Amino acid sequence: MVELRPFKGIQYNKEKVEDMDKVITQPYDKISDEMREKYYEKSEYNYCKLILPKEENRYEISAQRLNEWMQENVLQKEEEPGIYIYYQDFEVLGERYTRKGFVSAVKLHPFKEEIVLPHEETHKGPKIDRLKMLRATEKNLEAGFMLYSDEEKTTIDIFDEITKEEPLYEGTDDLGVHSKVWKIEDKEKIEKVQEVLQHEQIVIADGHHRYETAVNYRDEMREKNPDYQDNEAFNWRMTYMVPVEDPGLKILPGHRLLLQEEIKDKHIEQIEDHFEISELREGEEEEFLEENDDTTSFVLYDENRILGLRLKNRETIEKFMSEHYSEDYKNLDVVTLRDVIFEGIMDLKDLHIDEDISYERWAEDAMEKVEDDKATVAFLVNATRPEEVLNVAKNGERMPQKSTDFYPKIDSGFMMMDIQTGETL
């Protein structure tokens, strides 16, 4: 059972910070050293100084800075709890979209309980870093990002009604994404939102490391407080929730680049056993993918050729697939590319990132890497669809690396959630 609760957001005081553009940032793991310098210059209260300080003792500095900003009333905690509607207006691939979701406290569940589900693997390093930050600040400084199903669009109807009013906060980030935040305190409306999700499973879109970190921190706090109550805030996680039915929920493709291995004529002959092959002219790559997004298709791009590949018959590639895969997993384009072409035909069974394989968000960047001899071949792919992410995760499976790139990322700085000992929801 998914449990959501309102919380008292900690937000910038508008009287102290008049321009949100100067303080909001990309998520901590998307901030380069160059970006961090620019954020530091934008404002003495830029949120980067909390989530990714440049000082060596960054965890202690973040906690110290946070306390100072609270004491100076630069940051203030709301008197009444609520859930926060969060819309992002953005442009991608020449089209404009609005992603519609909300932020609430979501009860933490280890993955084995099959209430909150992952869709990809995680690594140890980022979890250690964020656990140290949680211990130091006792705050959810950034929201997780999860998907839920709402076929009746009950939640979006509620949100669209409230968003006719002026937003509580708004700001445009350095990528041109414009975010707006509204607050719902009405108990009846909050209960309707809770009812939509209570019998669902929810799937992590972004923030797997931070979610697992939050569970680890919860367990630490329970050991320290054996008489804990479920309503204590450390049992919950500030989370951005988006329905998979939302037209503004965009996933970008993760184009695959082989850095050493070349496509040989014998490989093309074997690929032709399973795929219809079309010779393409330069500039037709993305058009081919768009026209063939109803089935598994790729564009193969190297220094000798540009080929469009369209799967002929899924039955002919069954021999490459594990019998343990669900049908949803088998139908993923990235699984077909990995299992059939990379592992089955090219015999590439253990590809290491940045050594054997890399990934690019934009097709032109992938092709440019080949032209500049930074890669031997690019395989351009169509994006994974949100419903595929939901279905595969509900089957208990995890997608290949870089299968999803949810765009845009959630801006950091619009709110945080207090999880210190004694804080309740």
ABEGO torsion letter per residue (X at the ends): XBBBBBBBBBBBBAAABABAAAABBBBAAABBAAAAAAAAAABAABAAAAABBABABAAAAAAAAAAAAAAAGABBBBABBBBBBBBBBBBBGGBBBBBBBBBBBBBBBBAAAGABBBABBBBAAAAAAAAAAAAAAGBBABBBBBBBBBAAGAAAAAAAAAAABBBABBBBBAAGBBBBBBBBABAAAAAAAAAAAAABBBBBABGAAAAAAAAAAAAAAAAABAABBAABAAABBBBBBBBAABAABBBBBBBBBBAABBBBAAAAAAAAAABBBBBBBBGAAAAAAAAAAABBBBBBBBAABBBBBBBABAAAAAAABBAABBAAAAABAAAAAAAAAAAAAAGBABBBBGAABBBBABAAAAAAAAAAGABABBBBBBBBBAAAAAAAAAAGBBBBBGABBBOBBBBBGABBBBABBGBBX
